[in-house]
Amino acid sequence: MRHLYLAATGMNRGKTTACLGLFSGFLSRGLSTGFIKPVGQRTVVEDDIPADEDAVLMRTVFGLPDPLTVMSPVHIPRGFTKAFIAGDVVEDLGARIRAAHARLAGRDLVLIEGTGHAGVGAVIDLSNAAVAAMLGAPAVIVSEGGVGRPIDEIVLNATLFERHGVEVAGAIVNKVDLDARPDIARVLERGLARHGIPLLGVLPYRPILSNPTLGMIADGLGGESICPGPDLDRVIDGVAIGAMQPHHMLERVGPGTLVIVPGDREDVIRSIIAARGRERRAALGLVLTGGYRPGPAVLDAIRGADLFATLVAADTYPVASAVHDLLVKTHASDEGKIDLIKRLVAEHLDVDRVLSVARPALGASPGA
């Protein structure tokens, strides 16, 4: 059994995107492939079992047979870190991870997904670098866009992995504007080579991979639909908070903007509706917060403009936070998004080269 530790330089760099695409590539090559996320920070409950949401995602998308207790052996619920520091957690968490990893023996390959940057988890003695070292897995580091920033971040994270004796087998750079910078892959490759880190590929920026559709907003927020608008599959370009005077609000609104605004700010809502016919300032949709229902005339105007609008009970800040989560996470129901991820990875990453850097797991024979 070979295995590979997919790490990142921080949150929302595209690690889950790379996991989905690479896992699909491994399966398409006929490899029996397992998945484990040793330490998870975002816990959901599936079939009464708490597990990291990425483990649930991978299990659902690929129909994996392994129990969630194996795919997500350690997750960190609220209050866990404080309890650990206080000495109230006495279980050997490392042993739990090793046991779960061993349960995947017999697969051709195991993809191990880390959490955040190399040092995340150090507070409970399970940083990504420490876990990769414990399992004897080489690390591939995912960063995003630009030139200087990804190289700086990758080198910084590689230092901690190397300090723990982990081989840094390469890097992937995500969200790259290949249309504007067709030569950027060569630049990144040369820059990383100066530090002895191979570039395994770059993934192009696609708005749908960073931004949700209106339908995803409606489903994710679970509010009351005021008007579905003309196209729930439309991808939003950005978010604006309607907490200012209407003329200032319109300066921040474009044709792809989702506006989050208290439902009683009828002045802002009316301005958005009035601008609907002016393409440069026509918002894509409204999320009305606080449970405040606009008056009948405003509701009629929203529907008359065929403007997406949903009414939610939560206040503006928690709604904005929830929308941010939708901006960066992939859900099993996002079939179009997942299909695009699989195609992009197949087209832009050399999956066979990534396979070549996987190493036999501890205790496995080289031919396993």
C-alpha positions as CSV (number, residue, x, y, z in Angstrom):
1,M,0.0,0.0,0.0
2,R,1.3,3.4,-1.0
3,H,0.1,6.6,0.6
4,L,0.3,10.4,0.1
5,Y,-0.4,13.3,2.5
6,L,-2.1,16.2,0.8
7,A,-1.5,19.4,2.8
8,A,-2.1,23.1,2.2
9,T,-0.6,26.4,3.1
10,G,-3.8,27.6,4.8
11,M,-7.5,27.4,4.7
12,N,-9.4,27.6,1.4
13,R,-6.4,27.0,-0.8
14,G,-8.0,24.2,-2.7
15,K,-6.9,21.1,-0.9
16,T,-10.4,19.5,-1.0
17,T,-10.6,20.4,-4.7
18,A,-7.2,18.6,-5.3
19,C,-8.4,15.7,-3.2
20,L,-11.6,15.2,-5.3
21,G,-9.8,15.5,-8.6
22,L,-6.8,13.3,-7.7
23,F,-9.0,10.6,-6.1
24,S,-11.0,10.5,-9.2
25,G,-7.8,10.2,-11.3
26,F,-6.5,7.3,-9.1
27,L,-9.8,5.4,-9.5
28,S,-9.8,5.9,-13.2
29,R,-6.4,4.2,-13.3
30,G,-7.9,1.1,-11.7
31,L,-6.3,1.7,-8.3
32,S,-8.1,0.6,-5.2
33,T,-8.0,3.9,-3.3
34,G,-8.8,4.8,0.3
35,F,-9.2,8.1,2.0
36,I,-8.6,9.4,5.5
37,K,-8.7,12.8,7.1
38,P,-6.8,12.1,10.4
39,V,-7.7,15.4,12.1
40,G,-10.8,17.3,11.3
41,Q,-11.9,20.7,12.4
42,R,-15.3,21.0,10.8
43,T,-17.5,18.3,12.3
44,V,-20.9,17.2,11.0
45,V,-23.1,14.3,12.1
46,E,-23.9,11.7,9.5
47,D,-26.0,8.6,10.5
48,D,-25.5,9.7,14.1
49,I,-21.7,9.5,13.7
50,P,-19.7,12.7,14.1
51,A,-17.0,13.1,11.4
52,D,-15.2,15.8,9.5
53,E,-17.2,17.2,6.6
54,D,-14.6,16.4,4.0
55,A,-14.6,12.7,5.0
56,V,-18.4,12.7,4.5
57,L,-18.0,14.5,1.2
58,M,-15.5,11.9,-0.2
59,R,-17.4,9.0,1.1
60,T,-20.6,10.3,-0.5
61,V,-19.1,11.3,-3.8
62,F,-17.2,8.1,-4.4
63,G,-19.4,5.7,-2.6
64,L,-16.6,4.5,-0.3
65,P,-17.3,1.5,1.9
66,D,-15.2,2.5,4.9
67,P,-16.9,3.6,8.1
68,L,-16.6,7.3,9.0
69,T,-14.8,6.3,12.2
70,V,-12.0,5.1,10.0
71,M,-12.1,8.0,7.5
72,S,-12.3,10.6,10.2
73,P,-10.7,9.2,13.4
74,V,-10.1,12.5,15.2
75,H,-12.2,15.6,15.0
76,I,-12.1,18.7,17.2
77,P,-15.5,19.9,18.4
78,R,-16.0,23.1,20.3
79,G,-14.2,23.0,23.6
80,F,-11.9,20.1,22.7
81,T,-8.7,22.2,22.5
82,K,-9.3,23.8,25.9
83,A,-10.0,20.4,27.5
84,F,-6.9,18.9,25.9
85,I,-4.7,21.7,27.3
86,A,-6.3,21.3,30.7
87,G,-5.3,17.6,30.7
88,D,-8.9,16.4,30.5
89,V,-8.2,14.4,27.3
90,V,-6.3,11.3,28.2
91,E,-6.9,9.1,25.1
92,D,-3.9,8.5,22.9
93,L,-5.2,10.3,19.8
94,G,-2.2,9.3,17.7
95,A,-2.9,5.7,18.4
96,R,-6.5,6.2,17.1
97,I,-5.2,7.7,13.9
98,R,-2.7,4.9,13.4
99,A,-5.3,2.3,14.0
100,A,-7.7,3.9,11.5
101,H,-4.9,4.2,8.9
102,A,-4.1,0.5,9.4
103,R,-7.7,-0.4,8.7
104,L,-7.1,0.8,5.1
105,A,-4.3,-1.7,4.5
106,G,-4.8,-3.7,1.4
107,R,-5.6,-0.7,-0.8
108,D,-3.3,0.2,-3.7
109,L,-3.2,3.7,-2.4
110,V,-4.4,5.9,0.5
111,L,-4.9,9.6,0.1
112,I,-4.5,11.4,3.4
113,E,-6.0,14.9,3.6
114,G,-4.5,17.3,6.1
115,T,-6.2,20.3,7.8
116,G,-5.0,23.9,7.1
117,H,-1.3,24.7,7.1
118,A,1.5,22.5,8.3
119,G,1.2,23.6,12.0
120,V,-2.5,23.3,12.4
121,G,-3.2,20.7,15.2
122,A,0.0,21.4,17.1
123,V,-2.1,22.5,20.0
124,I,-3.2,18.9,20.5
125,D,0.2,17.5,19.4
126,L,-1.2,16.5,16.1
127,S,0.0,19.1,13.6
128,N,-0.1,18.1,9.9
129,A,3.7,17.7,10.0
130,A,3.5,15.5,13.1
131,V,0.8,13.3,11.6
132,A,2.5,12.9,8.3
133,A,5.7,11.9,10.2
134,M,3.8,9.5,12.4
135,L,2.3,7.7,9.3
136,G,5.5,8.0,7.3
137,A,3.7,9.7,4.4
138,P,5.3,12.1,1.9
139,A,3.6,15.5,1.7
140,V,2.3,17.4,-1.3
141,I,1.5,21.0,-0.5
142,V,-1.4,23.0,-2.1
143,S,-1.3,26.8,-2.3
144,E,-3.1,29.3,-4.5
145,G,-2.6,32.0,-7.2
146,G,0.1,34.5,-7.7
147,V,3.9,34.0,-7.8
148,G,5.6,35.3,-4.7
149,R,2.8,34.4,-2.3
150,P,2.5,30.7,-3.1
151,I,6.2,30.2,-3.2
152,D,6.7,31.9,0.1
153,E,3.9,29.9,1.7
154,I,5.0,26.6,0.3
155,V,8.6,27.1,1.4
156,L,7.4,28.1,4.9
157,N,5.2,25.1,5.3
158,A,7.9,22.8,3.8
159,T,10.3,23.8,6.5
160,L,8.0,22.4,9.3
161,F,7.4,19.2,7.4
162,E,11.1,18.8,6.9
163,R,11.8,19.5,10.5
164,H,9.6,16.5,11.4
165,G,11.5,14.4,8.9
166,V,8.7,14.4,6.3
167,E,9.6,14.3,2.6
168,V,8.0,17.2,0.7
169,A,7.3,15.5,-2.6
170,G,6.0,18.5,-4.4
171,A,3.5,21.3,-4.7
172,I,0.3,22.2,-6.5
173,V,-0.8,25.8,-7.1
174,N,-4.5,26.4,-7.4
175,K,-6.7,29.3,-8.7
176,V,-4.1,30.4,-11.3
177,D,-5.2,32.8,-14.0
178,L,-3.7,31.0,-16.9
179,D,-5.4,33.2,-19.4
180,A,-3.7,36.3,-18.1
181,R,-0.4,34.6,-17.3
182,P,0.2,31.6,-19.7
183,D,3.8,31.4,-18.6
184,I,3.1,31.3,-14.9
185,A,3.6,27.5,-14.5
186,R,7.2,27.8,-15.7
187,V,7.9,30.7,-13.4
188,L,6.5,28.8,-10.4
189,E,8.4,25.7,-11.4
190,R,11.7,27.6,-11.5
191,G,10.9,29.5,-8.3
192,L,10.1,26.3,-6.3
193,A,13.1,24.4,-7.8
194,R,15.4,26.9,-6.1
195,H,14.2,25.4,-2.8
196,G,14.2,21.8,-4.0
197,I,10.4,21.5,-4.3
198,P,9.0,20.1,-7.5
199,L,5.9,21.7,-9.0
200,L,3.4,18.9,-9.8
201,G,1.0,21.2,-11.6
202,V,-1.3,24.2,-11.5
203,L,-5.1,24.4,-11.6
204,P,-6.8,27.3,-13.3
205,Y,-9.1,29.7,-11.6
206,R,-12.8,29.1,-12.3
207,P,-15.4,31.2,-10.6
208,I,-17.8,28.3,-10.0
209,L,-15.1,26.6,-7.8
210,S,-14.9,29.7,-5.6
211,N,-18.4,31.1,-5.7
212,P,-21.7,29.4,-5.2
213,T,-24.8,29.6,-7.4
214,L,-28.0,31.3,-6.4
215,G,-29.5,27.8,-5.9
216,M,-26.7,26.9,-3.5
217,I,-27.4,30.1,-1.6
218,A,-31.1,29.3,-1.3
219,D,-30.5,25.7,-0.2
220,G,-27.6,26.6,2.1
221,L,-29.4,29.3,4.0
222,G,-32.7,27.5,4.1
223,G,-34.8,30.7,4.0
224,E,-38.2,31.6,2.6
225,S,-38.1,32.1,-1.1
226,I,-39.5,35.5,-2.0
227,C,-38.6,35.2,-5.7
228,P,-36.4,32.5,-7.4
229,G,-35.2,34.9,-10.1
230,P,-34.6,33.9,-13.7
231,D,-31.7,31.5,-13.2
232,L,-30.8,29.6,-10.0
233,D,-27.7,28.2,-11.7
234,R,-26.2,31.6,-12.0
235,V,-22.8,31.9,-10.2
236,I,-22.4,34.9,-8.0
237,D,-19.4,37.1,-8.5
238,G,-19.3,38.7,-5.1
239,V,-21.1,39.7,-1.9
240,A,-22.0,43.2,-0.6
241,I,-23.5,44.1,2.8
242,G,-26.4,46.6,2.6
243,A,-25.6,48.5,5.7
244,M,-25.0,52.0,4.3
245,Q,-26.8,54.7,2.4
246,P,-28.4,53.6,-0.9
247,H,-26.1,55.7,-3.1
248,H,-23.0,54.3,-1.4
249,M,-24.5,50.8,-1.7
250,L,-24.9,51.1,-5.4
251,E,-21.2,51.9,-5.8
252,R,-20.4,48.5,-4.5
253,V,-22.9,46.5,-6.6
254,G,-22.3,44.9,-9.9
255,P,-24.3,42.6,-12.2
256,G,-23.1,39.5,-10.3
257,T,-23.4,40.8,-6.8
258,L,-25.4,39.1,-4.1
259,V,-26.6,41.8,-1.6
260,I,-27.1,40.8,2.0
261,V,-29.4,43.4,3.6
262,P,-31.8,43.6,6.6
263,G,-35.3,43.2,5.4
264,D,-36.4,46.4,6.9
265,R,-33.9,48.5,4.9
266,E,-36.5,49.2,2.3
267,D,-34.5,52.3,1.1
268,V,-31.6,50.0,0.0
269,I,-33.9,47.3,-1.4
270,R,-35.8,49.9,-3.5
271,S,-32.6,51.3,-4.8
272,I,-31.4,47.8,-5.8
273,I,-34.6,47.2,-7.6
274,A,-34.5,50.5,-9.4
275,A,-31.0,49.8,-10.6
276,R,-32.1,46.4,-12.0
277,G,-32.5,47.8,-15.5
278,R,-29.1,49.5,-15.4
279,E,-26.7,46.6,-16.2
280,R,-23.6,48.0,-14.5
281,R,-25.5,48.3,-11.2
282,A,-27.9,45.5,-11.4
283,A,-27.5,43.2,-8.4
284,L,-27.9,39.5,-9.0
285,G,-30.0,38.8,-5.9
286,L,-31.0,39.7,-2.3
287,V,-30.7,37.9,1.0
288,L,-33.1,39.7,3.4
289,T,-31.9,39.2,7.0
290,G,-33.3,39.6,10.5
291,G,-36.6,38.0,9.7
292,Y,-37.9,41.4,8.7
293,R,-40.4,41.1,5.9
294,P,-40.5,44.2,3.6
295,G,-43.9,45.7,2.9
296,P,-46.3,44.3,0.2
297,A,-45.3,47.0,-2.3
298,V,-41.6,46.2,-2.0
299,L,-42.3,42.4,-2.2
300,D,-44.3,43.0,-5.4
301,A,-41.5,45.2,-6.8
302,I,-39.0,42.4,-6.1
303,R,-41.1,39.9,-7.9
304,G,-41.9,42.3,-10.7
305,A,-38.1,42.8,-11.3
306,D,-37.7,39.0,-11.3
307,L,-34.9,39.5,-8.7
308,F,-33.7,36.5,-6.7
309,A,-34.6,37.1,-3.0
310,T,-34.7,34.9,0.0
311,L,-35.8,35.9,3.6
312,V,-33.9,34.4,6.5
313,A,-34.4,34.8,10.3
314,A,-30.7,35.2,11.2
315,D,-29.0,38.6,11.5
316,T,-26.7,40.0,8.8
317,Y,-23.4,39.0,10.3
318,P,-24.1,35.3,10.8
319,V,-25.7,35.2,7.4
320,A,-22.6,36.7,5.8
321,S,-20.5,34.2,7.6
322,A,-22.7,31.3,6.3
323,V,-22.5,32.7,2.7
324,H,-18.7,32.9,3.1
325,D,-18.6,29.2,4.0
326,L,-20.7,28.5,0.8
327,L,-18.1,30.5,-1.2
328,V,-15.3,28.2,-0.4
329,K,-16.7,24.7,0.3
330,T,-17.7,21.9,-2.0
331,H,-20.8,19.9,-1.1
332,A,-21.8,16.5,-2.4
333,S,-24.9,17.9,-4.0
334,D,-22.7,20.3,-6.2
335,E,-22.6,17.7,-9.0
336,G,-21.7,20.2,-11.7
337,K,-18.9,21.7,-9.6
338,I,-17.5,18.2,-8.8
339,D,-17.6,17.2,-12.5
340,L,-15.7,20.4,-13.3
341,I,-13.1,19.7,-10.6
342,K,-12.5,16.2,-12.0
343,R,-12.0,17.5,-15.5
344,L,-9.7,20.3,-14.5
345,V,-7.5,18.0,-12.5
346,A,-7.4,15.4,-15.3
347,E,-6.5,18.2,-17.8
348,H,-4.1,20.3,-15.8
349,L,-2.4,18.0,-13.3
350,D,-0.1,15.1,-14.2
351,V,-1.8,12.5,-12.1
352,D,0.7,9.8,-12.9
353,R,3.5,12.2,-11.7
354,V,1.6,12.7,-8.5
355,L,1.3,8.9,-8.2
356,S,5.0,8.5,-8.6
357,V,5.7,10.5,-5.4
358,A,3.5,8.3,-3.3
359,R,5.5,6.0,-1.0
360,P,4.8,2.6,0.7
361,A,3.2,2.9,4.0
362,L,5.1,2.0,7.1
363,G,5.2,-1.8,7.4
364,A,4.1,-2.3,3.8
365,S,6.4,-4.1,1.4
366,P,7.7,-2.1,-1.5
367,G,5.7,-4.2,-4.0
368,A,2.5,-3.8,-2.0
